[in-house]
Amino acid sequence: MAKRAHQADMGSDTIDSMFVAAPGTEILMDEEGPGATEQRLHKLQHAKIGDGHLLLVPQPSLTDPNDPLRWSTRKKGVVLMNGVAYAFNGAVTGPMMAGGMIQLSEFFGKSLTYLTYANGATLICQGIGNLLWMPLAVKYGRRPVYLTSNFLMGIACIWLAIAAETTYTPFIVGRAFLGLFEAPIEAIVPSTVTDIFYLHERGEKISIYGLGVLGGNEIGPLVSAFIIQTLSMRWAFFIIAISIFINQITLIFSMPETKFLGVRPQIMLPSQRIETAESIPEEVRTKSECSQVERISNDTSAPQVSEVPERSYWKNLAFCSQVDHSVSLRKTFLRPFVLMTYPTVLWSSLVYGMSLGWNVVLGASVAQLFAPPPYLFNSGDQGLIFISPFIGSLVGTYLCGPLADRIANWATKRNHGIREPEMRLPACAIAIALTFFGALIASLTYNAKTHWSGPIIGFGILSAGAQMGATLAMAYSLDCHKELSGELMVTISCLKSAIAWIWTWVINDWITSDGLVVVFMTIASINVAVYMTTIIFYLKGKAFRIWIHKANLLRQTGLE
């Protein structure tokens, strides 16, 4: 026993000496296991998987049964799938015109470039819309934003179904409003993931969400192309509206509020607990600023008694049940602009934007590339092209989810149980290779007019890399700044929308003037240059995070 205690003390000293406060640095693994927590980490809760050394980060409440972290695995799965379905429907509406670009061009009497501008209107309004939606989600909770934006998204699709057979102006205006209404799909679902899942689970769950978004971008054109070919563009929008309103029903009855305002235990090292106890006066400790720390009983034999009654199923379905009166809408609206100065957020935004930009490029150019000779693809054939990117996204989902988590967990064990967000980043090397060689294969085979399988296989490889890049960027930024998940995703989404919007303005004319090889390899080279900065963040990411912590720009600007 004495030897074990001595080893535990040595382990504690090792972690104390290695732990440096920075946003995103977490104690994820208890090297001594649950049995040693009395000496080291004070009876914190462990994951019921593996050897029991994995700590639950964040720690779920001991006294509040309404904490979303304490929900059953089944309930969390239902909530995640609802969020993914919501994001999928929103993602479908973006590129669903891809299979009908030629028909719309002929009907409206506009060039393909003008039709691509309609996609650009959706993208730029997505970025603007998030600035309006996410402050509401931070203050009033996630549920009212899900329900309201999804309903309005369905209304916008009905509008577009009608406008698709009138004139160009109401159609492009409808696309702009669609962007405003569907904007939260890229911000609120990642926030929901951080609300209900632990740190060691988030990589996989974020990758599933990413598959929903990219899958929507790829399956949308596939399905809509056949609908357009057999029925019309009007019916393509009517059918996605039906899907959205079916999801509205599931959201109403099985999407409870995930924002939590109660108290939770805080993971602190012994030295941190002593410093906190000595440096914070008793009257300050009792204030709301410190209310997120929950006391853990030292009596292991005494069961934890719930101090808060569990809400009934019907109470959980209240439209707005978690209003945070301490949140200022003005400050929440302005924070994303300050977050643009954070190196970690700026890097994540660039990687995310460049990765998802490929969806815009493919959606805008497929008709231009494959409708003319030698391929002569009709609308249905153009839709089938997107099977390849979807398969690529499935591969990318595994590589940036479970595989990246395993890499990060291995690195955490070697780092004495301390998790750094940068431990996910080595997987980006695979994204670089897939993106570059996918673009190379697609452009060279198309330029040589090979069999159609050549460029389409390239699209699949390219999409696997894009999926990896987008998901790794999102997971890294959420790991670094989980307490600002809502504002963070607004920043990333706005910058992504700006990048994608640029492609909608130039891509068709650029391909016409310079050819696919020049266009694809230029974009791929920019992607690789951005991805290569991952090396800087892998080596210096923690230094950047320490600078962010010390500079505390949110406090300096009065937005904390």
C-alpha positions in Angstrom: 0.0 0.0 0.0 2.8 2.4 0.9 4.5 1.6 -2.4 1.2 2.3 -4.3 0.7 5.5 -2.5 4.3 6.6 -3.3 3.7 5.8 -7.0 0.5 7.8 -6.9 2.3 10.7 -5.4 5.0 10.5 -8.1 2.3 10.3 -10.8 0.6 13.4 -9.3 3.9 15.3 -9.3 4.5 14.3 -12.9 1.2 15.6 -14.1 1.5 18.7 -12.0 4.8 19.5 -13.5 3.6 18.9 -17.1 0.2 20.6 -16.9 0.2 24.2 -18.2 -3.0 26.1 -18.3 -4.2 26.7 -21.9 -7.6 26.6 -23.6 -8.2 23.0 -24.6 -5.6 21.3 -22.5 -7.4 18.6 -20.5 -6.5 15.8 -18.0 -8.2 13.0 -19.9 -6.5 9.9 -18.4 -5.9 8.9 -14.8 -2.7 6.9 -15.0 -3.4 5.1 -11.7 -7.0 4.2 -12.6 -10.2 4.8 -10.5 -8.7 3.2 -7.4 -6.1 5.9 -7.1 -8.4 8.9 -7.5 -8.7 9.4 -3.7 -5.1 10.3 -3.6 -4.8 12.1 -6.9 -7.9 13.3 -8.7 -10.5 13.0 -5.9 -13.0 10.4 -7.0 -13.7 11.9 -10.4 -15.9 9.9 -12.7 -14.4 7.5 -15.3 -15.6 6.1 -18.6 -17.0 2.6 -18.4 -14.8 1.4 -21.3 -11.3 0.0 -21.6 -9.2 -0.2 -18.5 -11.0 2.5 -16.5 -8.2 5.0 -16.8 -10.2 7.4 -19.0 -11.7 10.4 -17.2 -15.1 11.8 -18.3 -14.3 15.3 -19.6 -16.3 17.3 -18.8 -17.5 15.7 -15.6 -21.3 15.2 -15.5 -23.3 16.6 -12.7 -23.5 14.4 -9.6 -26.7 15.9 -8.3 -28.7 17.0 -11.4 -30.4 14.2 -13.4 -31.2 16.7 -16.2 -27.6 17.1 -17.2 -27.5 16.1 -20.9 -24.1 14.3 -20.2 -26.1 11.9 -18.0 -28.6 11.0 -20.7 -28.7 7.4 -21.9 -26.6 6.3 -24.9 -29.9 5.7 -26.8 -31.2 9.2 -26.0 -28.0 10.8 -27.1 -28.0 8.8 -30.3 -31.6 10.0 -31.1 -30.6 13.6 -30.5 -27.5 13.3 -32.6 -29.4 11.7 -35.5 -32.0 14.4 -35.3 -29.3 17.0 -35.6 -27.6 15.2 -38.4 -30.9 14.9 -40.3 -31.5 18.6 -39.8 -28.0 19.3 -41.2 -28.4 16.8 -44.0 -31.7 18.4 -45.2 -30.1 21.9 -45.1 -27.0 20.6 -47.0 -29.1 19.0 -49.7 -30.8 22.3 -50.6 -27.5 23.9 -51.5 -26.2 21.9 -54.5 -29.5 20.2 -55.4 -29.6 22.4 -58.5 -26.5 20.7 -59.9 -28.4 18.2 -61.9 -30.8 20.8 -63.3 -28.4 23.6 -64.2 -28.9 23.2 -67.9 -32.7 23.1 -67.7 -32.8 26.2 -65.4 -30.3 28.0 -67.7 -32.6 27.4 -70.7 -35.8 28.2 -68.8 -34.5 31.5 -67.3 -32.5 32.4 -70.3 -29.4 32.9 -68.1 -25.9 31.4 -68.4 -24.5 28.8 -66.1 -22.5 31.5 -64.3 -25.7 33.3 -63.5 -27.3 30.1 -62.1 -24.2 29.6 -60.0 -24.7 33.1 -58.6 -28.0 31.7 -57.1 -25.9 29.2 -55.1 -23.6 32.1 -54.1 -26.6 34.0 -52.7 -27.4 31.0 -50.5 -23.8 30.6 -49.3 -23.2 34.3 -48.4 -26.5 34.5 -46.6 -25.6 31.4 -44.6 -22.6 33.3 -43.2 -24.7 36.4 -42.4 -27.5 34.2 -40.9 -25.3 32.6 -38.4 -24.5 36.0 -36.9 -28.2 36.3 -36.1 -29.1 32.8 -35.2 -26.3 31.7 -32.9 -26.6 34.5 -30.3 -30.2 33.3 -29.8 -29.0 29.7 -29.4 -26.4 30.8 -26.8 -29.0 32.8 -24.8 -32.3 31.0 -25.3 -31.0 27.4 -26.0 -30.6 25.1 -29.0 -34.2 23.8 -29.2 -36.0 27.0 -30.3 -33.3 27.6 -33.0 -33.7 24.1 -34.4 -37.5 24.3 -34.5 -37.7 27.8 -36.0 -35.0 27.6 -38.6 -36.0 24.2 -39.8 -39.6 25.3 -40.2 -38.5 28.4 -42.1 -36.2 26.3 -44.3 -39.2 24.2 -45.4 -41.1 27.4 -46.2 -38.2 28.7 -48.3 -38.1 25.4 -50.3 -41.8 25.8 -51.1 -41.1 29.3 -52.2 -38.3 28.0 -54.5 -40.6 25.3 -55.9 -43.0 28.0 -57.0 -40.2 30.4 -58.2 -38.5 27.7 -60.2 -41.2 28.1 -62.8 -41.6 31.8 -62.8 -38.6 34.2 -63.3 -35.0 34.4 -62.2 -35.3 37.3 -59.7 -37.8 35.7 -57.2 -35.7 32.5 -57.6 -32.4 34.1 -56.6 -34.2 36.0 -53.8 -35.6 32.7 -52.5 -32.2 31.2 -52.6 -30.9 34.1 -50.5 -33.6 33.6 -47.9 -33.0 29.8 -47.9 -29.4 30.6 -46.9 -30.6 32.8 -44.0 -32.9 30.1 -42.7 -30.6 27.1 -43.1 -27.6 29.0 -41.6 -27.5 27.2 -38.2 -26.8 23.8 -39.8 -23.1 24.5 -39.6 -23.0 25.9 -36.1 -25.7 24.5 -33.9 -25.1 20.8 -34.4 -21.4 21.0 -33.4 -22.5 22.9 -30.3 -25.0 20.1 -29.6 -22.2 17.5 -29.9 -20.2 19.4 -27.2 -23.3 19.7 -25.1 -24.0 15.9 -24.8 -20.8 14.0 -25.5 -17.5 13.7 -23.7 -14.2 14.8 -25.1 -13.1 11.2 -25.9 -16.3 10.7 -28.0 -16.4 14.0 -29.9 -14.1 13.1 -32.8 -16.3 10.3 -33.9 -19.5 12.2 -33.4 -18.2 15.3 -35.2 -17.2 13.1 -38.1 -20.8 11.7 -38.3 -22.1 15.2 -38.4 -19.6 16.1 -41.1 -20.8 13.1 -43.1 -24.3 14.5 -42.8 -23.3 17.8 -44.2 -21.0 16.5 -47.0 -23.4 13.6 -47.6 -26.2 16.1 -48.1 -24.0 18.0 -50.5 -23.3 14.8 -52.5 -26.6 12.8 -52.2 -28.7 16.0 -52.8 -27.6 16.3 -56.5 -27.8 12.6 -57.0 -31.5 12.3 -55.9 -32.6 15.7 -57.2 -31.1 14.9 -60.7 -33.5 12.0 -61.2 -36.4 14.0 -59.8 -35.6 16.9 -62.1 -35.3 14.5 -65.1 -38.6 12.6 -64.4 -40.7 15.4 -62.9 -39.2 18.9 -62.7 -37.1 21.2 -60.6 -40.3 22.4 -58.9 -40.9 18.9 -57.5 -37.3 18.6 -56.4 -37.9 21.5 -54.0 -41.3 20.2 -53.0 -39.9 16.8 -52.0 -37.0 18.3 -49.9 -39.7 20.5 -48.3 -41.6 17.3 -47.4 -38.4 15.8 -45.9 -37.8 18.9 -43.9 -41.3 18.9 -42.4 -41.0 15.2 -41.5 -37.8 16.2 -39.6 -39.8 19.0 -38.0 -42.0 16.4 -36.4 -39.1 14.4 -35.1 -37.5 17.6 -33.8 -40.6 18.5 -31.9 -41.0 15.2 -30.1 -37.4 13.9 -29.7 -35.0 16.9 -29.7 -35.0 18.2 -26.1 -32.9 21.1 -25.0 -29.2 20.2 -24.8 -27.9 23.4 -23.3 -27.1 22.9 -19.6 -27.0 25.7 -17.0 -26.5 23.6 -13.9 -23.3 22.8 -11.9 -20.7 20.2 -12.6 -17.6 18.9 -10.9 -14.3 20.4 -12.1 -11.2 18.4 -12.9 -8.4 20.0 -11.0 -5.0 18.9 -10.0 -4.2 18.8 -6.2 -2.0 21.9 -6.6 -4.7 23.7 -8.5 -7.3 23.0 -5.9 -5.0 24.4 -3.2 -4.3 27.5 -5.2 -8.0 28.0 -5.9 -9.0 27.5 -2.3 -6.4 30.0 -1.0 -6.7 32.7 -3.7 -10.5 33.0 -4.0 -12.3 34.6 -1.1 -15.3 32.7 0.4 -17.8 35.4 -0.7 -16.5 35.2 -4.3 -16.7 31.4 -4.3 -20.4 31.6 -3.5 -21.2 33.8 -6.5 -22.6 32.6 -9.8 -19.2 33.0 -11.5 -18.0 29.9 -9.6 -21.3 28.0 -9.7 -20.0 25.7 -12.4 -17.9 23.8 -9.9 -19.7 21.1 -8.0 -18.4 19.7 -4.7 -17.6 16.0 -4.7 -18.2 14.1 -1.5 -15.2 12.6 0.3 -17.4 9.8 1.6 -17.2 7.0 -0.9 -19.8 5.0 0.9 -22.5 7.7 0.8 -24.5 7.7 -2.4 -24.9 10.9 -4.3 -28.4 12.2 -3.8 -30.2 14.1 -6.5 -30.9 17.7 -5.4 -32.8 18.6 -8.5 -36.0 16.9 -9.6 -35.9 15.2 -13.0 -37.9 16.9 -15.6 -40.7 14.9 -17.3 -40.7 14.1 -21.0 -43.3 16.8 -21.7 -41.4 19.5 -19.8 -38.3 18.6 -21.8 -40.3 19.5 -24.9 -40.9 23.1 -23.8 -40.1 25.5 -26.7 -37.6 27.5 -24.6 -36.6 26.0 -21.2 -32.9 27.0 -20.7 -32.8 30.8 -20.9 -29.4 32.1 -19.7 -30.1 35.5 -18.3 -26.4 36.2 -17.8 -25.8 36.2 -21.6 -25.8 39.5 -23.4 -27.0 39.2 -27.0 -24.8 42.2 -28.0 -21.7 40.6 -26.7 -22.5 37.2 -28.1 -23.1 38.8 -31.5 -19.7 40.6 -31.4 -17.6 37.7 -30.0 -17.1 36.0 -33.4 -15.4 39.0 -34.8 -12.8 38.9 -31.9 -12.4 35.1 -32.4 -11.2 35.8 -36.0 -8.0 37.1 -34.3 -7.3 33.8 -32.6 -4.7 31.8 -34.6 -6.4 28.5 -33.7 -9.8 29.8 -35.0 -8.4 31.5 -38.1 -6.5 28.3 -39.1 -9.6 26.1 -38.5 -11.7 28.5 -40.6 -9.3 28.4 -43.5 -8.9 24.7 -43.5 -12.7 24.2 -43.1 -13.5 26.7 -45.9 -11.0 25.3 -48.3 -12.2 21.7 -47.7 -15.9 22.4 -48.1 -15.1 24.7 -51.1 -14.7 21.5 -53.1 -18.4 20.8 -52.8 -19.2 24.1 -54.3 -16.7 23.6 -57.1 -18.1 20.1 -58.0 -21.8 21.2 -57.6 -21.3 24.2 -59.9 -19.2 22.5 -62.6 -20.5 19.0 -63.1 -23.1 20.1 -65.7 -20.5 22.2 -67.5 -18.0 19.3 -67.6 -20.1 16.3 -68.4 -23.1 17.5 -70.4 -21.0 18.3 -73.5 -19.2 15.7 -75.6 -17.6 13.2 -75.2 -19.6 12.3 -72.1 -23.1 13.7 -73.0 -24.5 13.0 -69.5 -28.1 13.8 -68.9 -29.5 15.1 -65.6 -29.7 11.6 -64.1 -26.2 10.7 -65.2 -24.9 13.9 -63.7 -26.5 13.0 -60.4 -24.9 9.6 -60.4 -21.5 11.2 -60.5 -22.0 12.2 -56.8 -22.0 8.6 -55.7 -18.2 8.7 -55.9 -17.8 11.8 -53.6 -20.2 10.2 -51.1 -18.2 7.0 -50.9 -15.1 9.2 -50.5 -16.8 11.0 -47.6 -17.6 7.7 -45.9 -13.9 6.8 -46.1 -12.9 10.3 -44.8 -15.4 9.9 -41.9 -13.6 6.9 -40.6 -10.1 8.4 -41.1 -11.0 11.6 -39.3 -13.2 10.0 -36.7 -12.3 6.7 -35.0 -8.8 6.6 -36.5 -8.0 10.2 -35.5 -9.4 9.5 -32.0 -7.1 6.4 -31.7 -4.1 8.5 -32.7 -5.0 11.2 -30.1 -5.6 8.6 -27.3 -2.3 7.0 -28.0 -0.5 10.4 -27.8 -2.5 11.2 -24.6 -1.2 8.0 -22.9 2.4 8.9 -23.8 1.7 12.4 -22.4 0.8 11.0 -18.9 -2.9 11.4 -19.5 -2.9 15.0 -20.6 -4.8 15.6 -23.8 -3.8 18.5 -26.1 -6.0 19.4 -29.1 -3.0 19.2 -31.4 -2.9 15.4 -30.9 -5.6 15.0 -33.6 -3.6 16.9 -36.2 -1.2 14.2 -37.5 -4.2 12.7 -39.4 -4.1 15.9 -41.6 -1.2 14.3 -43.5 -3.6 11.8 -45.0 -6.0 14.7 -46.0 -3.2 16.5 -47.8 -2.3 13.4 -49.9 -5.9 12.5 -50.7 -6.9 16.1 -51.7 -3.9 16.7 -53.9 -3.8 13.3 -55.7 -7.6 13.2 -56.1 -7.6 16.6 -57.8 -4.6 15.5 -60.0 -6.3 12.3 -61.1 -9.7 14.0 -61.8 -8.2 16.9 -63.8 -5.6 14.9 -65.8 -8.1 12.1 -66.8 -10.8 14.6 -67.7 -8.3 16.6 -69.8 -7.3 13.4 -71.6 -11.0 12.6 -72.2 -10.5 9.1 -70.7 -13.4 6.9 -69.7 -15.8 8.7 -67.4 -14.6 6.5 -64.5 -11.2 8.3 -64.4 -12.4 11.8 -63.3 -15.2 10.4 -61.1 -12.7 8.2 -59.2 -10.6 11.3 -58.7 -13.7 13.1 -57.3 -14.1 10.3 -54.7 -10.5 10.5 -53.5 -10.7 14.3 -53.4 -13.8 14.1 -51.3 -12.2 11.8 -48.8 -9.5 14.4 -48.2 -12.0 17.2 -48.0 -14.1 15.4 -45.4 -11.0 14.8 -43.3 -9.9 18.4 -43.6 -13.2 19.9 -42.7 -13.8 17.5 -39.7 -10.3 17.8 -38.3 -10.5 21.6 -38.4 -13.9 21.7 -36.7 -12.9 19.1 -34.0 -9.6 20.9 -33.3 -11.2 24.3 -32.8 -14.0 22.9 -30.6 -11.3 21.1 -28.5 -9.5 24.4 -28.1 -12.5 26.6 -27.2 -15.4 24.3 -26.2 -16.8 27.0 -23.9 -17.3 29.2 -27.0 -18.6 26.5 -29.3 -21.6 28.6 -30.5 -19.6 31.8 -31.3 -16.7 29.7 -32.6 -18.8 27.9 -35.2 -20.3 31.3 -36.3 -16.8 32.5 -37.1 -15.8 29.3 -39.0 -19.1 29.2 -40.9 -18.9 32.9 -41.9 -15.3 32.6 -43.2 -16.2 29.3 -45.0 -19.2 30.9 -46.7 -17.0 33.8 -47.9 -14.5 31.3 -49.4 -17.2 29.3 -51.1 -19.0 32.4 -52.3 -15.8 33.4 -54.1 -15.8 30.1 -56.0 -19.4 30.6 -57.2 -18.4 33.8 -58.8 -15.4 32.6 -60.7 -15.4 28.8 -61.2 -17.4 28.4 -64.4 -15.7 31.2 -66.4 -12.3 30.1 -65.0 -12.8 26.5 -66.2 -13.9 27.8 -69.6 -10.8 30.1 -70.0 -8.0 28.0 -68.5 -9.2 24.4 -68.4 -9.8 21.9 -65.6 -6.2 21.0 -65.0 -5.2 24.6 -64.2 -8.3 25.2 -62.1 -8.2 22.0 -60.0 -4.5 22.0 -59.5 -4.5 25.7 -58.5 -7.2 25.1 -55.9 -5.5 21.9 -54.8 -2.2 23.7 -54.4 -3.9 26.4 -52.2 -5.4 23.6 -50.2 -2.1 21.9 -49.7 -0.4 25.2 -48.7 -3.1 25.8 -46.1 -3.0 22.2 -44.8 0.8 22.4 -44.5 0.4 25.0 -41.8 -0.8 22.1 -39.7 2.9 21.5 -39.0 3.2 24.9 -37.3 0.1 24.2 -35.2 1.2 20.7 -34.2 4.5 22.2 -33.0 3.4 25.6 -31.7 -0.3 25.2 -31.2 -0.1 25.1 -27.4 2.1 28.3 -27.4 -0.7 30.0 -29.5 -3.3 28.8 -27.0 -1.3 30.1 -24.0 -1.0 33.4 -25.8 -4.8 33.5 -26.3 -5.2 32.7 -22.6 -2.9 35.4 -21.5 -4.0 38.1 -24.0 -7.7 37.4 -23.1 -8.9 39.6 -26.0 -12.5 39.0 -25.0 -12.0 40.6 -21.6 -9.9 43.4 -23.1 -12.8 44.2 -25.5 -15.4 43.9 -22.8 -17.0 40.9 -24.5 -16.1 38.2 -21.9 
